Amino acid sequence: MPIRDLIPWNRGRSDLAVRRNDEATNPFLALHREMNRLFDDAFRGFDVGFPSLGDRQFGGGLGWPNLEVSEHANEVKVTAELPGLEEKDVDIHLADGVLTISGEKKTETEDGDRLFTERYYGRFERRIPVDDVDVDKVKALFKNGVLTVILPRLPAAKSNIRRIAINER
């Protein structure tokens, strides 16, 4: 199967090479591509889904990296999938009740060599509000492209948890 058949907007077309040459010589096509990339990068920073062909369910993604937040009586655990990154590519900050995970994923190939991509490259930042965390005991682990941040709760916060009964009318 030729690679051009994998590109959704190019199925059944045999003029991929012609289009790439047109883009190289036509400044408007190059400008169009760069503007699309600019808007994709801008909306990615707001943690909102923006409909595109690469999204799983048209706007189903909230941002990159994908997160999982679990809350327990003693701690809050944040797990982020960061495939292709190393520890040195990621920054973690906790300030004013907000955990910030940021960094940059750099491309491995030049744009001219790439026919099609659904991979994300560039800067990223995710902010997770957390309350009543013991800042001195926060731990972060990074293994196999998965970042896990464990945020222990303050002793006072543990006693403030109350179960609320649900009554029928």
Residue pairs with C-beta under 8 A, 6 or more apart in sequence:
3 115
3 116
4 10
4 13
4 14
4 16
4 115
5 11
6 116
7 16
7 115
7 116
8 53
9 53
10 16
16 115
22 29
23 29
23 30
23 33
24 30
39 50
40 50
40 52
41 122
41 123
43 50
44 50
44 63
44 64
44 120
44 122
44 124
45 123
45 125
47 62
47 63
47 126
47 127
48 62
48 63
49 55
49 59
49 60
49 61
49 62
50 59
51 58
51 59
52 58
54 118
55 61
63 124
63 126
64 120
64 124
65 80
65 81
65 82
65 101
65 124
65 126
65 147
66 80
66 81
67 78
67 79
67 80
67 101
67 126
67 128
68 78
68 79
68 80
69 76
69 77
69 78
69 79
69 128
70 76
70 77
70 79
71 77
73 153
73 158
73 161
74 152
74 153
74 158
75 150
75 151
75 152
75 153
76 130
76 133
76 150
76 151
76 153
77 148
77 149
77 150
77 151
78 99
78 101
78 128
78 148
78 149
78 151
79 146
79 147
79 148
79 149
80 101
80 126
80 146
80 147
80 148
80 149
81 145
81 146
82 89
82 90
82 103
82 105
82 142
82 145
82 146
82 147
83 145
84 105
84 145
85 103
85 105
85 145
86 142
87 142
89 103
89 104
89 105
89 106
90 101
90 102
90 103
90 142
90 147
91 100
91 101
91 102
91 103
92 99
92 100
92 101
92 140
92 147
92 149
93 99
93 100
93 102
94 100
94 130
94 133
94 135
94 138
94 151
97 129
97 130
97 131
97 133
98 127
98 128
98 129
98 130
99 127
99 128
99 129
99 130
99 149
99 151
100 125
100 126
100 127
100 128
101 125
101 126
101 128
101 147
101 149
102 123
102 124
102 125
102 126
103 123
103 124
104 122
104 123
104 124
105 120
105 121
105 122
105 124
106 121
107 121
130 151
131 157
132 153
132 154
132 156
132 157
132 160
133 151
133 152
133 153
133 154
134 151
134 152
134 153
134 154
137 152
138 149
138 150
138 151
138 152
139 149
139 150
140 147
140 148
140 149
140 150
141 147
141 148
141 149
141 150
142 148
